[in-house]
Amino acid sequence: MFENLSERLERSFKLLKGQGKITEINVAETLKDVRRALLDADVNYKVAKQFTDTVKAKALGQNVLNAIQPGQLMVKIVHDELATLMGGDTAQVNLSGNPTVILMSGLQGSGKTTMSGKLAKKLKSEKSRRPLLVAGDVYRPAAIEQLKVLGQQIDVPVYTEEGNKNPVEIAENAIRYAKTNHYDLVIVDTAGRLAVDEQMMQEIAAIKKAVKPNETLFVVDSMTGQDAVNTAREFNERLDFDGVVLTKLDGDTRGGAALSIRTVVDKPIKFVGTGEKLDALDYFHPARMADRILGMGDIVSLVEKAQQQFDEKQARELQRKIAKNQFNFNDFLAQIEQIKKMGNLKDLASMIPGVGKAIKDVDIDDNAFKGIESIIKSMTAAERANPDIINASRRQRIAKGSGNSLQDVNRLLKQFEETRKLMRQANAIKSNPMKMMNAMRAMKNMRGGMR
């Protein structure tokens, strides 16, 4: 996500991060390169020019030339303006109404139907809503079946009317059904349409007028760059939607849509799709996205993702086992499962400050844990519960049973033992303030000696 743009911006700032004299000419040259980087990322030309003009005015106004660390100050100004460009504050979703009605709109193939399912799952789990999905695409039978499959996967009912080809009637009837059956959230999936298709545009406008949704969302594929922005403008002129959902932001996108769309249509990005899994939907946080574009990571989002998988009771039990040196391979396997639920591994790693650039050219497969899992699952129940009993003959059997080499098994056992040791040390320091002080002193002395 934004890897090329991040790399280009970093190169642009190298001049100002140096020790040489900073001049107004240097600032202008740097921002000229920033503008080129934005244009290469498929950002709207007027947006890119306005952005760099604003940054230049603020940079010179804050006396960057005489700052002690002009490069850092310049990065901060660019960061703040990037966040402002993408909307500033995180846009909230309007969940008023009983039921709340959300109307999904967008182009053919934009991912509207899948996004309807993802949104239902997210609001069901995070907001404790009781959602009802509505199959309003009467032109594509596969869309109805697709929505039914998604509904089964997330345990959300789907309202359909076989034989009815009037999406306005279907939507109105679905809302009445929701009220009668106490569903407090209705998500209406609609047919994909082209902005130039007058009849279809009139139809979705009629649906909106009839159901009076609390939230109308425009779903757009971020991979289409400036085409996405132009389409959003045309849809907004006809539909006056409330917010944008960007799909495929995890793909090889240059980021132009995310950076341009707010300025062009004056509507916030509310959600971003970050993968194919049904839980790969995030709220859009402009400041956090600016952090990621500038290579600062996004540790807040990483913590939030971890908390979503966090089981307080399980965590207390895990801490007790660590304290008593009882952490075993069953616990290890459970932790791997929680990490896998958090999302794409490379995307998660890139949220850690400084890691994104380091792993730019590293391929981190989502099946990275497959070898470890196969080794653990080839152990007997007794071996998983008590790793200390795994002797040489058991290691040979585990290697053969898992399809891995003996070296792989030995490496995992060694890493596991080192992990247990670190856990015990961390737990001891946490429970003993004096040990924590001693550890800090040791770190200080070590730093002082490494000159």
N, C-alpha and C positions, 0 to 999 in steps of 0.2 A: 504494500500500500504506500503510494507516494515515494517509493524508493529513489526513482530517478530525480524527482524534484528535490528531495532531501539532499542528494549528492551534489546537485547543481548549486543549491543555495549555500551549502557548506563551502564549496569552492569560491563562491562569490564573496564570502565573508573573510576568506583567508588574508586578504590584503589588510583589512582593518584589524585583524587579530595579531598582526605582526608588530614588531617593535619600532618600525619606521615612523616618520612623521605623518600624521593624519591631516589631510587637507580637504577643502571643499571639492576639489577635483577628484580626489580619491573616493569620496562619498558618492559623487555623481557617477563615477565609473562603476563602482560596486552596484549601485542601484540599476544602472543600465544592464548589467549582467543579470541581476535579479529579474528584471522585466523579461529578458530573453528566456530565462529559466521558466517563468510563468507561462509565457507564450508557447514554449516547447511542451509544457504540461497541458496544453489545450485550454488555457484560461482565455476568456473573452478579452480581445485587445483593449477595449475601453476600460474594462475592469482592471487589467494589468497596469495600464498607464496611470489611471486614477490612484491605484494602490501605491505605486512607486513615487508619484508626486506627493502623496500624503506623507509617506515615510520620510522623504527628503525634507519636507517642511518641518516635520516634528524633530527629525535628527538635528538639523541646524538650529532649530529653536531651543533644543535642550543642550546646545553647546557640546555636541559630540567631539568636535575638533580638540577641545581642551580637556576632555574627560581623561581620567587616569587609565581607564580600560575602555577605550572607544569601541572596540570590537564587540565587547559584551553588551554595552549600552545599545549599540546598533541592533544586535540580535534581539534584545528585549523589545525594542520599538517595532521591529518586523513581526515578532511573535504576537504582540498586542494587536497590531493591525490585521494580521492574518485571522486572529480570533474574531475581531470586529467584522472583517470581510465575510466570514462564514456565519455571522448572526450574533456574535457576542455572547449573550446568555443562552443557556440551554432552553430550548422551546418546550413548553409543557403541552401535553395532550389534553384536550377538552373531554373529560369523562362525565360531564353533567348529563342530566336527562334520565328518565326511567321508562324504557331502557335507553342507554347511551347508543346512538346510532353512528357508525363509522362507514362512510362510503368510499370504496376503493376505485380509483380511476387510473387510466394509463394507456400506453400503446400496446399493440399486439406484441406478445413475446417479452414484455417488460418484467414478468415475474409476479404479476398481480395476484394470481390464485395462490401460489406458494406463500406470498407475503401475507395474504389474508389468514392462512393457517398459522404462520409464525406469530402474527400479531395476536391472534386468539390465544395461543399457548402462553405468550408472554404476559398478557393482561390477566389471564386466568391464574397463573402462578404468582405473579408479583402483586396484583391488585385484588386478588380473591374474587374475581368476577366470574359470573356464570354466562359464558358466551354462547351465541347461536350464529353459525355461519349460514349465509344465504347464497344459493347458487343462482346468480342473476345473469350468467352468460348463457343465453338461450340459443346462440348460434353455433356453439362448438360443444357437441355432446361430450367430448373428452374432458372438457373443463369441469362439467358436473361430476363426472366419475373421479377426476383428480381431486376435487374438493371433498368428495365422500371419503376417499382414501386418506387424505390429510386429516379429516375429522376423526376417523377411526384411530389414527396414530396418536392424536393428542386428546382423545376421549371428549370430543366436542361434537354435538349434533349438527347436522346439515339440513337446512330447510330447502326442499325442492318441490316443484309442481310439474309433474310429468304432463306433457302435452300443451302447457301454457307457454306461448311464445311472447307474452307481454311482460318485459322485465319490470315495468312500473307497477303493474298489478302484483307481481310476485313479491316485490320489495314491501309494498303496503301490507299485503297479507302476512308476510313474515313478521312484521312489527306487531301486528295484532296477535299473532300466534305467540310471540315472545312475551307480550304483556299477560296473556292468559296463562302461560306456563311458567311465569316468573323468571325469565331470562333477563338479566340486567345489562347485557351487551349484545348488540346486533352488528355484525360485520357483513356488509353487502358487497360481494364480489360481482364485478360487471364485465361485460365483453370488452376485449381489447379493441381499440379503434384508432384510426388515423386522424390527425388533426384536420386533414383536408376532406374527410368524409362527413359532409354536412348532415346527412340523415342520422348517423351514429352520434355526432356531437349534440344534435337536438335531443336525441333519446336520453343521453346521460344527464343533460340539463333538466329534462322532464323528471327523471328519477330523483334528482336532487330537490327539485321543487316539491315533489309529492311527499318525500319522506322527511324533509327538513333535517338532514343529518347534523349531529353535534360537531362532527369532524369529517371533512372531505380531504382525502389524501391522494396525492398524485405520485404514482409509482413509476420510477424511471431507471433505466439501466445506465449506471455510471460509465460503463465501457464505451458508450457512444459519444462521450465528450461534449463538444459544442452542439451537436445535434440534440443531445438531451436538454440543453439549456434552451435552444430554440423551440423545441416541442413544448417544454414547460411554459414558455411565454404564451404560445398559442392556446394551450389548454387553459391557462389561467385567465386569459381574456374572455373565454367562453364560460368557464366553470367557477372562477374565483375560488379556487381551492384554499384550504387552510394551511397545508404543509406538504413537504416533499419526503418521499421515502426513496433513498438511493440504494439500489441493489448492486451486487457484485463488486463492492468496494474492496474486497479481498483479492480481486483479480489483477491482471496486468494493466491497471488503469493509471492514467497520467494525472488524474485528480482535478482536471479542468472543471468538471460539472460541480463538484463539491465547493470549489473556490469561486465559481461564477454565479451559481444559480440564485443565491440569496440577493445579490445586487441586481440581477436582471429582472427577476419577477417579484422582488420584495416579499418573499414568503420563506419561512424558515425550513431548514431540513430538520425533520423530527426523528427519523429513524434511518439506520443504515444496515443493510444486509452484509454480513461478513463471512458467509460460507453457505454450504448447501444444507447443513443440518437444521432441523426445525427450531433449535434454540439459538441459531446464529443470527440474532437480531438485536441490535443495541440502540439505545438512545444516542442521539448525536450531540456531542459536547464540543462546541467550537474551540474552546481554550485547550482542551486535551488533544484535539486533532492538530492544533497549531504546535503543541509540544512534539507530537510525533513527526510532523513535517520537518521540524528543525532538529530532529534526532535526539530529543530529550526524553523519549520514552513516554509511557502513560501508566505510571504505577498505580494511580487511583482506580482506573478501570480494571487493572489486573487484580487488585484487592477485592473489588466488587464482584468480579467473576468468581474468585475463590470463595467469597462469602455466600454466594448463591448455592454452592455445593457443600457448604459448611454444616456439619451436624454436631451441635453442641454436646450432646450426650456421648457421641462417638469420640469427640475430641477429648473429653474428660477421661474416658476410659483409656484412650491412647496415651495421654500424659501419665496416667497411673502406671501403665505397663512400661513406659520408658523409664520412669523413676525406679521401678523394680527390675530393670533389665530384662523385661519379658516381651519386648517388641520382636515380632516374628514375621515370617513370610506371608502369613495371612493378612497381617496389618499392612505390610508392604504392598501387597496386591490391591488391597482396598484403597490405598493412597494413589496408586496408579490409575485406578478406575475413576477416582474423583478428578484427577488432572485431565484425563481424557474427556470428561464431560464438560470441561471449561472451554473447549474449542480447539481451533487450529493451533498446533504446537509452535510453529514459526511465528504466527501472529502474537501468541502469548509471550514468547521470548522477546519479541521486538518491543514489547511494552516496558521492558526493563531498561532504564537509562543506560545508554552506551552499547547495548547489546545489538540493537537493530542494525547498525553499520557493520558490526563484526560478523554477523551471520547473513549479510546481504547475498553472498554467492553460495551459501551453504543450503543444501536441500535437506530440510527436516521433514521426513515423511510422517504422516499421522499414524503410521504403523511402526513408529520407532520403538515402541514398547513390546512389539510382537515377540521378539526373541527372548526377552526377559520373562514375559508371561508364559511362554512355552516351557521354559526351564522350571519355573515355579510350579506350573500345573503338572509337570512330570514327577514332582516330589510326592511322597506319600503324605497322608494327613499328619502323621507323627513327625515327619521331617519338616513340614511347613510350620508346625507348632513349636518344634524344638530344633532349630538349625544346627545346634552344637553336635548333634548325633550324626551329621552327614560326614562320613569318613570316605576314604579313597574308593572303596568298592561301590558305595552309594553314589558317589560323584560319577563314576563310570556309567552306572545304570541310568542316572538322570540325563547325562549327555546323550546316550544312545536313544533313550525314550523321547527326548525333546527334539532330536535332529540337529543338535548343536555339538560343537567340539568340546573336549574336556577343558581346553583353555578358556572357552566362553563360560563354562560352569564355574571354574576356579575364579575367574575374574569377577563374576557376579557375587560369589560368596565373600570374596575379599572386600568388594565395594559395600556389600551389605553390612559386614562387620565394622567397617570404618564409619558407616552411617550410624550404626547403633552407638558407637563410641562418641561421635560428635553429639548425638542426641542426649546421651547421658551427661556430657560436659555442659551442654547448654542448659539442661534441666537443673544441674547442680548450681550453676552460676545464678540462674533465675531465683532459686530458692535460698541462696546464701549471698546477701549483699556484700559481705567481706570478700568472698571469692570473686565477685564481679569487679570490685575495686582493684584487687590484685591482678586480675586479667587485664584491666585497663592500663594499669601501671606497666605491665609487661609489654603491652602493645606500644605504649609510649616510648619505653626504653629501646624496643626493637626498631622503631622508626628513627629514633635519634642516632642509633648505631649504623644505620644503612645510608651513609653519605658518601 
